[in-house]
Amino acid sequence: MRLARISKNQQLGIATRTSDGVRAVFGRAELDDFQALIAQGSDGLHKAGEIAAAGELINIDNVNFLPPLPCPSKIICLGLNYADHAAEGGFEPPKFPTLFGRFASSLVGHGAPIVLPKVSSQLDYEGELVAVIGKQARHVTKDQALEHVIAYSVFNDGSIRDYQMRTPQWTAGKNFDNTGAFGPWLVTANELPPGATGLMLETRLNRQIVQRASTSNMIFDVATTVSLLSEFLTLVAGDVLVMGTPSGVGAARTPPLFMKAGDVCEVEIEGVGLLRNPIVAE
């Protein structure tokens, strides 16, 4: 099952893909909060999908896609999680996940503009897989970890490189407003291989492929990441894990390839979906 948060004429809705197209319902308050639905487990998402599947057929070009989870309690991102990406940046592959946080204020949905800030020209793309936590996880083993993941999605970890590299922690460059594209779909874990492994991830800038790799190439896979994180914090339903990007980022190219106003960036993950965003200047 795949679900999306959408809006039309200032009404919130929920959409799902069916055999005859995309169907949606609007104005159902009990469906507005995906985090609350996720907290109900698979039953909550399944019920929401059934309601949406009985709704109206829609043209997806006539609705706005919203971030699937607008305000997660945690957005935990992994850096350098593909060996080739670590190498292109001059880093050794990490022995423990390189972690940083994003804030919800940086999120935008599918189709919404990613904003090139007026203080920088170094807006970079990073296509990534998202894993969404479905139930509380603390001190879970790797073998248990995937039981705590309910869904997957797509992310573009838009990075302001000059601000990112001003400090070792990367926080500033990863949290500019309207730079973290997320969506459009939440795809339930049962529709994908365990841990969403073996899926092709491709990033395209103005239709040119700039990143292409299998999610099997991650250094720390989803199960390992959930287990390691649960050693020192409690993951809760609706938490978002952004699983890192492969090689090909703009900052590592000669000359550098940064996104500019008028560009369109797409991130597509096999079986999960296509996330497309135009770039605009602040």
N, C-alpha and C positions, 0 to 999 in steps of 0.2 A: 504494500500500500504506500502511496505517496500523497502527501498533504502539503498545502501551501496556505499561508496567510495572505489575503488579498484585500483590496478596498476598491469600491466603486461608488461614485457620488456620495463620498464621505461616510459610506457604510462599510463596516468591517465584514469580511466573509472568510469562508474556508473553502478551498477547492481541492478536488482530487481527480486523478486521471481514471477514466473508465474506458470500456471497449469502444464507445461511440464518441469519445472526445473528453474535454474537461468540463466537469460539472461543479457547481458551487451553490452554496446557500449564503444569504446575507442576513444580518440583523438577529442572529441567534447568540444572545449574550453568553450562554453556557459554553459556546465554542470559541469565544474570543481569545481565551488565555491558553495558548499551547502548553505553557509550563504546567498549568493545572491539569490539563489532559494527560501530559506525560507522567505526572505524579500518580495518575490512576493506573499506569502501566499500559500494557498492550491493549487491554479492554477499552481504555479511554480513547486511544487513538483509533481503534477499530470502530467503535461506536460513532466517533466523529466522521470517519470515512464513509460509513454507511449513510449517515445523514446527508453528507455532501453529495454522495453518488445519486441520491434521490432528488437532487436539486436541479436547477436549470442548466442547460448547455450554455457555455460562455465562449466568447472569442477572447483569448488571452491577451490579444493586443489592445483590448478595451478596458483592461483592469490594471491596477497597480499592485505589484508584488511587494510585500513587506518582508523584513527579516523574519524567518520562521520563529525565532525566539527573540523578542525585542529587548528583553532586559534579564539575561541570565544572571544567576548569582555569581557565576565564575565563567570567564572566557580565558582558558589556559592555552597558550600557543607554544609549539615546539619549534625551536630554531635548529638549523643544521642537522635535520633529521634524515637527509639523504646524503650518502657519502660523497656523491659527485658535487652536490651543492656546497658541502663543507670545503671540498678541495678547491672549487673555483673561487672561494673567498679567502683562501690561504689558511684555513683552519684544519686542525686534526679532527677526525670524527669523534664526537663526544662519547665518554664512557658512561655518562648519566645524562638524561635529557636536558637540553638547554631550554629553560623555561622562561617565558615572559607573559605578562597579562595584557589583555585588551579590555577597554571599557565599552559599555553598551553605547555610549554617546558617539562612538566611531562607526557604528554599523549603518549600512544601507542595504536595500533589497535589490533583487534582480530588476534590471531596467532603470534603476535610479542612477543619477550621475555620481561617479567618484570625483571628488573635488581636488584639483591641484591647488594647493594653498599659495597665497600671494607671497609668502616668505621663502619659497623654495621652488626650484625647477627640477628637483630630483625625486619625482614620484615613480616608484618602481612597482611592478606586478609580482605576485607570488601566488600561483594556483595551488590550492590545498584541499585535502579531504577533511571534513568535519565528522567527529563522532559525538553523539549526544547521549548523556547519561540518563538512564531510565529509572534507576533506584539507587538508594544510598549505598556507597561503597567505602568501607574502611577496613584496612588490613585484609584485602582480598588477594588470593593467589592468582597467578597468571591463568591457571586453568579455570578459575571462577570468574575472571574479569569480564568476559564477553556477556555473561548473564546480566551485567549491569549496564550494557549499552543497548539503547532502544532504537536508535535511528542514525542515519548518516545524511550529510549534505555536502555542499560545495562552498568554498570560501576563496576570496581574492584578498590576500593580506597586503593591501596597498601600503607601501612603506616610503616614508620621506627619508631618504638615505643620509643626507647631510645631518639632519637632526638625530637620526638613529645612532650615528657614529660619534656624536658629541660625548656620549657617556657609555660605559660598558654595559649598562642595563637595558638599553634599547627602548625604554618606555616611551620617550617623547616621540620618536620617529614612527612608532607603531600605533599612535593614538590620536592622530589628527582627526578632526571631525570629518565624517563622510568619506572615509578611506577603506573601511572594512566591508567589502561586499559579501553577502551571505544569502544563500538560497539557490534557486527558488523553492526547491522541494525538500521536505523531510521524507526520506525513504526508510521504511521500517527494516530492521536488521534482517528479518526473515526473507527479504527479497534479494539479499546479496550474499556473497560468500562470507564465511566467518571472518570477522574483523575487516571486512571489505578489502581483502587481499586480492591481488592479481587483477586489479582494475586499471585500465589505461587512463592516465590523467594528461590532459593536453591544455596548454594555454596558448591563445592566439591573440596577437596584437594587430589590429587592422587586417585580419584574416591570414596573417602570416604566423606559422607555428613558431613559438619561441621557447616552449617547454614541452617535453613529452617523456613520460616515464610511467612505470608500473608502480602501483601502491605497494607491491611486494618488495620494492627497493628501500622502504623505510628502514632506518637503523633500529628504531624502537617502534614496533607495531602497536596496534590499538590495545591488545591484551596486555602487553608488557607495560605500556604507558599507564593504563588504568591501575594496574597492580602497584607500580612504583609510586604514583601519585597518592594512592590510598595508604601508603606507609606513613605519610606525614600530614595528610588533611582528609577531611570527609567530603567526598563527592556526593552531590545530591541531585535528585531528578531535575533535569533541565540544564545542568552544567554543560558547557560546550568545550570540546577539545579540538583545537585546530592543529592538524598533524604534521605540518611542515611542508616545505616546497622542494622540488627537484632542481637540478641545475638549469641554467639558461636565463637567470635573472638579468635585468638590464644593467645593473651596477657592475657586473662581472665581465661585460662585453667591451670590446675595443673597436670603435669608441663606445662609451656607455649608451644604452638605449633606454631613455626614460619616457614615460607617458606624458603626452601634452594635450592641451585642449583640442577637441575635435577627434581624438583617437577613440576607438572602441576596443575594449578588452573582453575576451571571452575565456572562461575556464569551463572545461567539460570533463566530467568523469564518467566513464563507462558505467551504465546502469544506474547512475545517481542523478545526473542532469546537466544542463547547460546554464551557466551563469553569465549573463552579458551585461556590461555597463559602459555607457559613454563616459568620456572624461571631459570635465568642464573646468574653467578657471574660476577661482574664487572672486 
